[in-house]
Amino acid sequence: MSTFSIFLILIIIVCFLLILVIMVQNPKGGGLSSSFGGGGTQVVGGVKKTGDFLDKSTWTLAALLVVLILASNIALKGNFGDADSKLLQGDDIETVVPEETAPIETTTPAPATQETTPAE
């Protein structure tokens, strides 16, 4: 398994977790934080701490996703070796003309004839 494949699997897992954390949040303050708090009352952890945890986990997963994407790009370039384009190196370009475009003309030599003089 290549390094790029490992990064790809990690990116998919982080994306799934990020979707899960975002779906749990409710922008109106409803969501998971109000269901644990029961409105305005404080329980273990508290409503504010649950909201803070979801915010911090969202930002952490988003930053981790960016880092994994950049790392996978580096791993992908490492697999291909030289990342420079061949077009940038003008002296290495060869012009190849397909043989089908230039028909080969074959000429057969005419048979040799003897020149005779008319009999008089």
CNS distance restraints for C-alpha pairs under 8 A (distance, minus, plus):
assign (resid   1 and name CA) (resid   5 and name CA) 6.38 0.50 0.50
assign (resid   1 and name CA) (resid   6 and name CA) 7.25 0.50 0.50
assign (resid   2 and name CA) (resid   6 and name CA) 6.63 0.50 0.50
assign (resid   3 and name CA) (resid   7 and name CA) 6.36 0.50 0.50
assign (resid   3 and name CA) (resid  72 and name CA) 7.75 0.50 0.50
assign (resid   3 and name CA) (resid  75 and name CA) 6.25 0.50 0.50
assign (resid   4 and name CA) (resid   8 and name CA) 6.10 0.50 0.50
assign (resid   4 and name CA) (resid  72 and name CA) 5.56 0.50 0.50
assign (resid   4 and name CA) (resid  75 and name CA) 5.59 0.50 0.50
assign (resid   4 and name CA) (resid  76 and name CA) 5.89 0.50 0.50
assign (resid   5 and name CA) (resid   9 and name CA) 6.27 0.50 0.50
assign (resid   6 and name CA) (resid  10 and name CA) 6.30 0.50 0.50
assign (resid   7 and name CA) (resid  11 and name CA) 6.06 0.50 0.50
assign (resid   7 and name CA) (resid  68 and name CA) 6.47 0.50 0.50
assign (resid   7 and name CA) (resid  69 and name CA) 7.73 0.50 0.50
assign (resid   7 and name CA) (resid  71 and name CA) 7.56 0.50 0.50
assign (resid   7 and name CA) (resid  72 and name CA) 5.60 0.50 0.50
assign (resid   8 and name CA) (resid  12 and name CA) 6.31 0.50 0.50
assign (resid   8 and name CA) (resid  72 and name CA) 7.24 0.50 0.50
assign (resid   9 and name CA) (resid  13 and name CA) 6.35 0.50 0.50
assign (resid  10 and name CA) (resid  14 and name CA) 6.15 0.50 0.50
assign (resid  10 and name CA) (resid  68 and name CA) 7.57 0.50 0.50
assign (resid  11 and name CA) (resid  15 and name CA) 6.07 0.50 0.50
assign (resid  11 and name CA) (resid  65 and name CA) 6.28 0.50 0.50
assign (resid  11 and name CA) (resid  68 and name CA) 6.39 0.50 0.50
assign (resid  11 and name CA) (resid  69 and name CA) 7.18 0.50 0.50
assign (resid  12 and name CA) (resid  16 and name CA) 6.22 0.50 0.50
assign (resid  13 and name CA) (resid  17 and name CA) 6.27 0.50 0.50
assign (resid  14 and name CA) (resid  18 and name CA) 6.01 0.50 0.50
assign (resid  14 and name CA) (resid  61 and name CA) 6.50 0.50 0.50
assign (resid  14 and name CA) (resid  64 and name CA) 7.66 0.50 0.50
assign (resid  14 and name CA) (resid  65 and name CA) 6.41 0.50 0.50
assign (resid  15 and name CA) (resid  19 and name CA) 6.16 0.50 0.50
assign (resid  15 and name CA) (resid  65 and name CA) 7.29 0.50 0.50
assign (resid  16 and name CA) (resid  20 and name CA) 6.25 0.50 0.50
assign (resid  17 and name CA) (resid  21 and name CA) 6.17 0.50 0.50
assign (resid  17 and name CA) (resid  61 and name CA) 7.68 0.50 0.50
assign (resid  18 and name CA) (resid  22 and name CA) 6.11 0.50 0.50
assign (resid  18 and name CA) (resid  58 and name CA) 6.39 0.50 0.50
assign (resid  18 and name CA) (resid  61 and name CA) 6.07 0.50 0.50
assign (resid  18 and name CA) (resid  62 and name CA) 7.20 0.50 0.50
assign (resid  19 and name CA) (resid  23 and name CA) 6.04 0.50 0.50
assign (resid  20 and name CA) (resid  24 and name CA) 6.31 0.50 0.50
assign (resid  21 and name CA) (resid  25 and name CA) 6.66 0.50 0.50
assign (resid  21 and name CA) (resid  54 and name CA) 6.65 0.50 0.50
assign (resid  21 and name CA) (resid  57 and name CA) 7.46 0.50 0.50
assign (resid  21 and name CA) (resid  58 and name CA) 6.50 0.50 0.50
assign (resid  22 and name CA) (resid  58 and name CA) 6.96 0.50 0.50
assign (resid  24 and name CA) (resid  31 and name CA) 6.01 0.50 0.50
assign (resid  24 and name CA) (resid  32 and name CA) 5.97 0.50 0.50
assign (resid  25 and name CA) (resid  29 and name CA) 7.89 0.50 0.50
assign (resid  25 and name CA) (resid  30 and name CA) 7.75 0.50 0.50
assign (resid  25 and name CA) (resid  31 and name CA) 5.17 0.50 0.50
assign (resid  25 and name CA) (resid  32 and name CA) 6.31 0.50 0.50
assign (resid  25 and name CA) (resid  33 and name CA) 7.69 0.50 0.50
assign (resid  25 and name CA) (resid  54 and name CA) 7.15 0.50 0.50
assign (resid  26 and name CA) (resid  30 and name CA) 5.31 0.50 0.50
assign (resid  26 and name CA) (resid  31 and name CA) 4.45 0.50 0.50
assign (resid  26 and name CA) (resid  32 and name CA) 7.49 0.50 0.50
assign (resid  27 and name CA) (resid  31 and name CA) 7.89 0.50 0.50
assign (resid  29 and name CA) (resid  33 and name CA) 6.99 0.50 0.50
assign (resid  29 and name CA) (resid  34 and name CA) 6.52 0.50 0.50
assign (resid  30 and name CA) (resid  34 and name CA) 5.10 0.50 0.50
assign (resid  30 and name CA) (resid  35 and name CA) 7.25 0.50 0.50
assign (resid  31 and name CA) (resid  35 and name CA) 6.61 0.50 0.50
assign (resid  32 and name CA) (resid  36 and name CA) 6.43 0.50 0.50
assign (resid  32 and name CA) (resid  50 and name CA) 7.74 0.50 0.50
assign (resid  33 and name CA) (resid  37 and name CA) 6.31 0.50 0.50
assign (resid  33 and name CA) (resid  47 and name CA) 5.20 0.50 0.50
assign (resid  33 and name CA) (resid  48 and name CA) 7.46 0.50 0.50
assign (resid  33 and name CA) (resid  50 and name CA) 5.44 0.50 0.50
assign (resid  33 and name CA) (resid  51 and name CA) 5.71 0.50 0.50
assign (resid  34 and name CA) (resid  38 and name CA) 5.65 0.50 0.50
assign (resid  34 and name CA) (resid  39 and name CA) 5.51 0.50 0.50
assign (resid  34 and name CA) (resid  40 and name CA) 7.98 0.50 0.50
assign (resid  34 and name CA) (resid  47 and name CA) 6.41 0.50 0.50
assign (resid  35 and name CA) (resid  39 and name CA) 7.35 0.50 0.50
assign (resid  36 and name CA) (resid  43 and name CA) 7.42 0.50 0.50
assign (resid  36 and name CA) (resid  46 and name CA) 7.65 0.50 0.50
assign (resid  36 and name CA) (resid  47 and name CA) 6.74 0.50 0.50
assign (resid  37 and name CA) (resid  41 and name CA) 5.68 0.50 0.50
assign (resid  37 and name CA) (resid  42 and name CA) 5.83 0.50 0.50
assign (resid  37 and name CA) (resid  43 and name CA) 6.02 0.50 0.50
assign (resid  37 and name CA) (resid  46 and name CA) 6.22 0.50 0.50
assign (resid  37 and name CA) (resid  47 and name CA) 5.09 0.50 0.50
assign (resid  40 and name CA) (resid  47 and name CA) 7.92 0.50 0.50
assign (resid  42 and name CA) (resid  46 and name CA) 5.01 0.50 0.50
assign (resid  42 and name CA) (resid  47 and name CA) 6.63 0.50 0.50
assign (resid  43 and name CA) (resid  47 and name CA) 7.53 0.50 0.50
assign (resid  45 and name CA) (resid  49 and name CA) 5.83 0.50 0.50
assign (resid  45 and name CA) (resid  50 and name CA) 6.78 0.50 0.50
assign (resid  46 and name CA) (resid  50 and name CA) 6.44 0.50 0.50
assign (resid  47 and name CA) (resid  51 and name CA) 6.35 0.50 0.50
assign (resid  48 and name CA) (resid  52 and name CA) 6.13 0.50 0.50
assign (resid  49 and name CA) (resid  53 and name CA) 6.00 0.50 0.50
assign (resid  50 and name CA) (resid  54 and name CA) 6.28 0.50 0.50
assign (resid  51 and name CA) (resid  55 and name CA) 6.17 0.50 0.50
assign (resid  52 and name CA) (resid  56 and name CA) 6.02 0.50 0.50
assign (resid  53 and name CA) (resid  57 and name CA) 5.95 0.50 0.50
assign (resid  54 and name CA) (resid  58 and name CA) 6.06 0.50 0.50
assign (resid  55 and name CA) (resid  59 and name CA) 6.37 0.50 0.50
assign (resid  56 and name CA) (resid  60 and name CA) 5.98 0.50 0.50
assign (resid  57 and name CA) (resid  61 and name CA) 5.95 0.50 0.50
assign (resid  58 and name CA) (resid  62 and name CA) 6.10 0.50 0.50
assign (resid  59 and name CA) (resid  63 and name CA) 6.11 0.50 0.50
assign (resid  60 and name CA) (resid  64 and name CA) 6.09 0.50 0.50
assign (resid  61 and name CA) (resid  65 and name CA) 6.05 0.50 0.50
assign (resid  62 and name CA) (resid  66 and name CA) 6.42 0.50 0.50
assign (resid  63 and name CA) (resid  67 and name CA) 6.30 0.50 0.50
assign (resid  64 and name CA) (resid  68 and name CA) 6.09 0.50 0.50
assign (resid  65 and name CA) (resid  69 and name CA) 6.16 0.50 0.50
assign (resid  66 and name CA) (resid  70 and name CA) 6.29 0.50 0.50
assign (resid  67 and name CA) (resid  71 and name CA) 6.10 0.50 0.50
assign (resid  68 and name CA) (resid  72 and name CA) 6.01 0.50 0.50
assign (resid  69 and name CA) (resid  73 and name CA) 6.27 0.50 0.50
assign (resid  70 and name CA) (resid  74 and name CA) 6.49 0.50 0.50
assign (resid  71 and name CA) (resid  75 and name CA) 6.23 0.50 0.50
assign (resid  72 and name CA) (resid  76 and name CA) 5.97 0.50 0.50
assign (resid  73 and name CA) (resid  77 and name CA) 6.30 0.50 0.50
assign (resid  74 and name CA) (resid  78 and name CA) 6.24 0.50 0.50
assign (resid  75 and name CA) (resid  79 and name CA) 6.54 0.50 0.50
assign (resid  76 and name CA) (resid  80 and name CA) 7.00 0.50 0.50
assign (resid  77 and name CA) (resid  81 and name CA) 6.65 0.50 0.50
assign (resid  77 and name CA) (resid  83 and name CA) 6.59 0.50 0.50
assign (resid  84 and name CA) (resid  88 and name CA) 7.52 0.50 0.50
assign (resid  85 and name CA) (resid  89 and name CA) 7.43 0.50 0.50
assign (resid  86 and name CA) (resid  90 and name CA) 7.69 0.50 0.50
assign (resid  86 and name CA) (resid  92 and name CA) 7.41 0.50 0.50
assign (resid  86 and name CA) (resid  93 and name CA) 7.33 0.50 0.50
assign (resid  87 and name CA) (resid  93 and name CA) 7.24 0.50 0.50
assign (resid  89 and name CA) (resid  93 and name CA) 7.27 0.50 0.50
assign (resid  97 and name CA) (resid 101 and name CA) 7.48 0.50 0.50
assign (resid  98 and name CA) (resid 102 and name CA) 7.51 0.50 0.50
assign (resid  99 and name CA) (resid 103 and name CA) 7.18 0.50 0.50
